[in-house]
Amino acid sequence: MRISAVVLTKNEEKHLERLLASLSWVDEIIVVDDESTDRTLEIAARYRATVLRNRLTDFSAQRNLGLQAAQGDWVLALDADEEIPEETRDRLQAAVAAAPPEVGGFRLLRRNFTLGKWLQHGQQFAKRVRWYDVVRIFREGHRPGEYLGGAVKLFRRQGARYVRAVHEEVEIPGKILQLQAYVNHYTAESVSELFEKIRIYTGLHAREIYRQNPALPKGTLWKLLWAGPATFCSYFFRKRGFLDGFPGFMRAFASGFYEFLIYAHLYRLRFDNKNGEKNQRILK
């Protein structure tokens, strides 16, 4: 079974070489690049990656462009700031080799490196299986101590399609299984980099919500006031992000600020739209 890696890039000279060096075992590397102006393309060429240059409109469109170009039976979808550790490589190869026809993909966990530290707590998408989780243990076959969650990053190419403009998800035919395998994720080396990512993603996320419903969703004002603090408390206290020190605090704060900005953007989009409608009536 051939595996194609599909990677999205935008001025990723700082991260890309680390990722591509960890992908020497795949059969093909597809880089979908959003008009990088640094050494990203030079690094991709050094690793003999196929490069597709396409201006970013939404993340699903970029991913789907990569899927169309890929030739492998399986696709490993990654971001440039990620890395495949050796132990994960072995598990992915074994999973593909042993996958029955009804399995369409695998969900992988993330290990986050933020502000110079590996975060041990407050992980975004992982839930630990406890000894009392009867349904997960006896019906789903999981074991106590395993982690569930993460993202579907390894899947069969046939029939796969990404949806959503931001925080994109892949839709695939077949069952999705959980792998106890981690992708290293180097989220931000500085506070400014962390908040620059938030600026980009919240704008795209809010515009996607607004396109689906130009009227403000019910409860938007409440969420503007409380979603941010509630998210911060969840990461910092409930998930014990405080045990990771300053990086844990910043991760929790950034997550809360992200939620606040989404609803702030929605109010601004609605306000601008109302002014536009008012100006149209005046002009008539």
C-alpha positions in Angstrom: 0.0 0.0 0.0 1.4 3.4 -1.1 1.2 6.3 1.3 1.1 9.9 0.2 1.9 12.7 2.6 -0.1 16.0 1.9 1.3 19.1 3.6 0.0 22.7 3.7 2.6 25.5 3.8 2.8 29.3 4.0 6.3 30.7 4.7 7.3 27.6 6.7 11.1 27.6 6.3 11.4 27.4 10.1 9.4 24.2 10.4 9.3 22.4 7.1 12.6 20.7 7.0 12.0 19.0 10.4 8.7 17.6 9.1 10.0 16.4 5.7 13.0 14.7 7.3 10.5 12.7 9.4 8.6 11.6 6.2 11.5 9.8 4.4 9.5 6.6 4.7 6.4 7.7 2.7 6.1 7.0 -1.0 5.2 10.6 -2.1 5.1 14.1 -0.6 2.7 16.7 -1.9 3.2 20.3 -0.7 0.3 22.7 -1.3 1.8 26.1 -0.9 0.1 29.4 -0.3 2.4 31.7 -2.2 5.4 31.5 0.2 8.1 34.1 -0.1 10.7 32.5 2.1 12.8 29.3 1.5 9.8 27.0 1.8 9.9 25.9 -1.9 13.6 25.5 -1.9 13.3 23.1 1.1 10.5 21.2 -0.5 12.5 20.7 -3.7 15.4 19.4 -1.7 13.2 16.6 -0.4 11.8 16.0 -3.9 8.3 17.0 -2.9 5.6 17.8 -5.6 4.7 21.4 -5.0 1.3 22.9 -5.9 1.1 26.7 -5.6 -2.4 27.9 -4.8 -3.5 31.0 -3.0 -5.4 30.2 0.2 -9.1 30.8 0.2 -10.0 28.2 2.7 -8.1 25.2 4.2 -10.4 22.5 2.9 -9.8 23.7 -0.7 -6.1 23.4 -0.1 -6.4 19.9 1.3 -8.6 18.7 -1.4 -6.2 20.0 -4.0 -3.5 17.9 -2.4 -5.8 14.9 -2.4 -6.5 15.2 -6.1 -2.8 15.2 -6.9 -1.9 12.3 -4.5 -1.3 8.9 -6.1 -1.1 6.8 -2.9 -3.7 4.4 -1.6 -3.5 6.1 1.8 -3.0 9.8 2.7 -1.2 11.2 5.7 -2.4 14.8 6.1 -0.1 17.1 8.0 0.7 20.7 8.8 4.2 22.1 8.3 4.6 22.7 12.1 4.1 19.0 12.8 6.5 16.0 12.9 6.2 12.2 12.8 8.3 10.6 15.5 10.0 7.2 14.8 7.7 5.2 17.1 4.6 6.8 15.3 6.0 5.9 11.9 6.3 2.3 12.9 2.7 2.2 14.2 1.3 4.0 11.1 3.0 1.5 8.7 1.7 -1.4 10.8 -1.8 0.0 10.9 -1.9 0.4 7.1 -0.6 -3.1 6.5 -3.2 -4.7 8.8 -6.2 -2.5 8.0 -9.3 -4.5 7.0 -11.3 -3.2 4.0 -14.0 -1.7 6.3 -11.5 0.7 8.0 -11.3 4.0 6.2 -8.9 5.9 8.5 -7.1 6.4 11.8 -7.3 9.1 14.4 -3.9 10.3 15.7 -3.2 12.2 19.0 -1.1 15.4 19.2 1.7 16.2 21.5 2.1 20.0 21.7 5.3 22.0 22.1 4.5 25.6 23.0 6.8 28.4 24.1 9.8 26.0 24.6 8.0 23.3 26.5 6.2 20.0 25.9 2.8 20.5 27.4 1.7 17.6 29.6 -1.7 18.9 30.6 -4.6 20.8 29.1 -4.4 19.0 25.8 -7.0 20.1 23.3 -8.6 17.0 21.9 -7.5 14.0 24.1 -9.6 12.2 26.7 -8.1 9.5 28.9 -10.0 6.2 29.3 -10.6 5.6 33.0 -11.1 2.3 34.7 -14.8 3.0 35.2 -15.5 3.8 31.5 -17.5 0.6 31.0 -18.8 1.4 27.5 -15.3 2.3 26.1 -13.6 -0.7 27.7 -16.1 -3.5 27.1 -18.1 -2.3 24.1 -15.4 -0.4 22.2 -12.4 -2.4 23.2 -10.3 0.4 24.7 -8.0 -0.1 27.7 -7.7 2.0 30.8 -5.0 4.6 30.4 -5.4 5.0 26.6 -6.2 8.3 25.1 -9.1 9.1 22.7 -9.4 12.0 20.4 -7.1 14.0 18.1 -7.7 14.2 14.4 -8.1 11.9 11.4 -4.7 12.2 9.7 -4.2 8.8 8.1 -7.0 7.6 5.7 -7.7 6.0 2.4 -7.6 8.4 -0.4 -10.5 7.0 -2.4 -13.7 8.9 -1.5 -12.1 11.3 1.0 -13.1 14.9 1.0 -12.4 17.8 3.3 -15.1 20.2 4.5 -15.1 23.5 6.5 -13.1 26.6 5.6 -11.1 26.5 8.9 -10.4 23.7 11.4 -11.2 21.5 8.4 -12.3 17.9 8.8 -12.0 15.0 6.4 -15.1 13.0 5.4 -14.3 9.4 4.5 -16.2 6.2 3.9 -15.6 3.4 6.3 -14.8 3.1 10.0 -12.4 5.4 11.8 -10.2 3.8 14.5 -8.1 5.4 17.2 -4.4 4.9 17.2 -2.3 5.3 20.4 0.2 7.3 18.3 1.3 10.9 18.6 2.1 13.6 16.1 4.5 16.2 17.5 3.0 19.7 17.1 5.3 22.8 17.4 2.6 25.4 17.9 4.5 28.6 18.6 8.0 29.7 19.6 6.9 33.1 20.9 3.8 34.8 22.2 3.6 37.0 19.1 3.6 33.9 16.9 0.8 32.4 19.0 -1.4 35.4 18.7 -0.7 35.9 14.9 -2.1 32.4 14.4 -5.1 33.3 16.4 -5.6 36.4 14.3 -5.6 34.4 11.1 -7.8 31.5 12.2 -10.4 33.6 14.1 -11.0 35.8 11.0 -11.5 32.8 8.8 -13.6 30.9 11.3 -16.0 33.9 11.9 -16.4 34.5 8.2 -17.4 30.8 7.7 -20.0 31.0 10.5 -21.3 34.3 9.0 -21.6 32.9 5.5 -23.7 30.1 6.8 -26.0 32.4 8.8 -25.7 36.2 8.3 -28.0 36.8 11.2 -26.3 36.5 14.5 -26.7 33.0 16.0 -28.9 32.8 19.1 -26.8 33.4 22.2 -24.0 35.2 20.5 -23.8 38.1 23.0 -23.8 35.6 25.9 -20.9 33.7 24.2 -19.0 36.9 23.5 -19.0 37.6 27.3 -18.5 34.1 28.7 -17.1 31.7 26.0 -13.6 33.1 26.5 -13.4 32.9 30.3 -15.1 29.5 30.3 -12.6 28.1 27.8 -9.7 29.5 29.8 -11.0 27.9 33.0 -11.5 24.6 31.3 -7.9 24.4 30.0 -6.2 26.0 32.9 -8.1 24.5 35.9 -10.2 21.5 34.8 -7.5 20.1 32.5 -4.8 21.3 34.9 -2.9 23.5 32.4 -1.5 25.4 35.4 0.9 22.4 35.9 2.7 23.4 32.7 3.7 26.8 34.1 3.7 29.9 31.9 3.4 28.0 28.6 0.3 26.3 30.1 -1.1 29.6 31.1 -0.6 31.1 27.7 -2.1 28.1 26.0 -5.2 28.4 28.1 -5.3 32.2 27.7 -4.9 32.0 23.9 -7.7 29.4 23.7 -10.0 31.6 25.6 -9.1 34.7 23.6 -9.7 32.7 20.4 -13.3 32.0 21.5 -13.8 35.7 22.4 -12.5 36.9 19.0 -14.7 34.7 17.0 -17.9 36.3 18.5 -16.3 39.8 18.4 -15.7 39.2 14.6 -19.3 38.0 14.2 -20.6 41.2 15.7 -18.3 43.3 13.5 -19.4 41.5 10.4 -23.1 41.9 11.3 -22.5 45.6 12.1 -20.7 46.2 8.7 -23.5 44.4 6.9 -26.2 46.5 8.6 -24.4 49.7 7.6 -24.1 48.4 4.1 -27.8 47.7 3.9 -28.5 51.2 5.3 -26.3 52.8 2.8 -28.0 50.9 0.0 -31.4 52.2 1.2 -30.1 55.8 1.3 -28.6 55.6 -2.2 -32.0 54.4 -3.5 
